[in-house]
Amino acid sequence: MPIKTAPALPVTSEQRAELTRMARSSTLPHRAVVQARGLLLAADGVANQEIA
């Protein structure tokens, strides 16, 4: 069964920069880093099943 891809999550360049900073952080809680990475993947149009 093919994986349906949701439309890419729209983010501004400022939001993408902040999410990238968060995703690379070694001081933020792990949960925040994982969430930032997931949001960046969604912004790139990656399917929800692949992100999960």
VEXLODREN-323649 format. One record per residue (C-alpha): residue in three letters; x, y, z. Coordinates in steps of 0.05 Angstrom, whole numbers, padded with zeros to 5 digits, always signed. Layout:
<atoms>
ALAXYZ ...
</atoms>
This chain:
<atoms>
MET+00000+00000+00000 PRO+00031+00067-00020 ILE+00045+00117+00034 LYS+00003+00180+00029 THR+00043+00243+00038 ALA+00009+00302+00070 PRO+00023+00371+00042 ALA+00088+00400+00068 LEU+00081+00439+00132 PRO+00088+00513+00115 VAL+00144+00546+00155 THR+00178+00614+00147 SER+00253+00619+00140 GLU+00256+00646+00212 GLN+00216+00587+00238 ARG+00260+00538+00199 ALA+00322+00570+00228 GLU+00295+00565+00299 LEU+00273+00492+00288 THR+00342+00476+00260 ARG+00375+00508+00320 MET+00331+00468+00367 ALA+00342+00403+00329 ARG+00418+00411+00336 SER+00416+00431+00409 SER+00452+00390+00461 THR+00422+00429+00519 LEU+00348+00426+00504 PRO+00306+00369+00531 HIS+00308+00308+00486 ARG+00233+00314+00473 ALA+00240+00384+00445 VAL+00297+00362+00399 VAL+00257+00303+00372 GLN+00196+00347+00361 ALA+00237+00399+00324 ARG+00266+00345+00279 GLY+00197+00318+00265 LEU+00171+00387+00246 LEU+00230+00398+00199 LEU+00215+00332+00165 ALA+00142+00351+00158 ALA+00163+00418+00129 ASP+00204+00379+00077 GLY+00142+00339+00058 VAL+00162+00272+00089 ALA+00103+00225+00101 ASN+00076+00222+00171 GLN+00088+00146+00174 GLU+00161+00157+00157 ILE+00168+00210+00210 ALA+00136+00166+00263 
</atoms>
